[in-house]
């Protein structure tokens, strides 16, 4: 099975770092903004199925919003990534990312990722903020706190999304 997944969220939230940690097993503190989209691949075994993930790292700058239709088309699942140290990055998921994803990809499995938990002293997004977000977006199936720096929960997040996609596809085929 081949699944296209997207990491959506503002620039600087750590989308590329999460992908590098998962696909290549490393973290680099050298920040370079994604221009347009970068595509990665990784093979997994999830729920006894061989899965090939095509991972799309979408630029977070608002200047690339006009290209999202091309980037999001054919997406089977997505991560909504925010920076735990920047409340605005969670707010911006409300304002455009979710709507754009659903308008283009439909009702796909979504996982909310709070990244940069390793910056404990700087974390200012509260559990209450996250719960409020989840209350307004019932289609977001999971919330996972990650650190691309340490690798905390990164692999778990990707496996969980692939499993949700498997379940979504299976449920649609049996209805």
PEJODA-V571662 format. One record per residue. N is the residue number from 1. SS is DSSP state (hx for helix, st for strand, lp for the rest). BURIAL is + if it has 9 or more other C-alpha atoms within 8 Angstrom, else -. Layout:
N & SS & BURIAL
N & SS & BURIAL
This chain:
1 & lp & -
2 & st & -
3 & st & +
4 & st & +
5 & st & +
6 & st & +
7 & st & +
8 & st & +
9 & lp & +
10 & lp & +
11 & lp & +
12 & lp & +
13 & lp & +
14 & lp & +
15 & hx & +
16 & hx & -
17 & hx & +
18 & hx & +
19 & hx & +
20 & hx & +
21 & hx & +
22 & hx & +
23 & hx & +
24 & hx & -
25 & lp & -
26 & lp & -
27 & lp & +
28 & lp & -
29 & lp & -
30 & lp & -
31 & lp & -
32 & lp & -
33 & lp & -
34 & lp & +
35 & lp & -
36 & lp & -
37 & st & +
38 & st & +
39 & st & -
40 & st & +
41 & st & +
42 & st & +
43 & st & -
44 & st & -
45 & st & -
46 & st & +
47 & lp & -
48 & lp & -
49 & st & -
50 & st & +
51 & st & +
52 & st & +
53 & st & +
54 & st & +
55 & st & +
56 & st & +
57 & st & +
58 & st & +
59 & lp & +
60 & lp & +
61 & lp & -
62 & hx & -
63 & hx & -
64 & hx & +
65 & hx & -
66 & hx & -
67 & hx & -
68 & hx & +
69 & hx & +
70 & hx & -
71 & hx & +
72 & hx & +
73 & lp & -
74 & lp & -
75 & lp & +
76 & lp & +
77 & st & +
78 & st & +
79 & st & +
80 & st & +
81 & st & +
82 & st & +
83 & st & +
84 & lp & +
85 & lp & +
86 & lp & +
87 & hx & +
88 & hx & -
89 & hx & +
90 & hx & +
91 & hx & -
92 & hx & +
93 & hx & +
94 & hx & +
95 & hx & -
96 & hx & -
97 & hx & +
98 & hx & +
99 & hx & +
100 & hx & +
101 & hx & +
102 & hx & +
103 & hx & -
104 & hx & +
105 & hx & +
106 & lp & -
107 & lp & -
108 & lp & +
109 & st & +
110 & st & +
111 & st & +
112 & st & +
113 & st & +
114 & st & +
115 & st & +
116 & lp & +
117 & lp & +
118 & lp & -
119 & lp & -
120 & hx & -
121 & hx & -
122 & hx & -
123 & lp & +
124 & lp & -
125 & lp & +
126 & lp & -
127 & hx & -
128 & hx & -
129 & hx & -
130 & hx & +
131 & hx & -
132 & hx & -
133 & hx & +
134 & hx & +
135 & hx & -
136 & hx & -
137 & lp & -
138 & lp & -
139 & lp & -
140 & st & +
141 & st & +
142 & st & -
143 & st & +
144 & st & +
145 & st & +
146 & lp & +
147 & lp & +
148 & lp & +
149 & lp & +
150 & lp & -
151 & lp & +
152 & lp & +
153 & lp & +
154 & hx & +
155 & hx & +
156 & hx & -
157 & hx & +
158 & hx & +
159 & hx & +
160 & hx & -
161 & hx & +
162 & hx & +
163 & hx & +
164 & hx & +
165 & hx & +
166 & hx & +
167 & hx & -
168 & hx & +
169 & hx & -
170 & hx & -
171 & hx & -
172 & hx & -
173 & hx & -
174 & hx & -
175 & lp & -
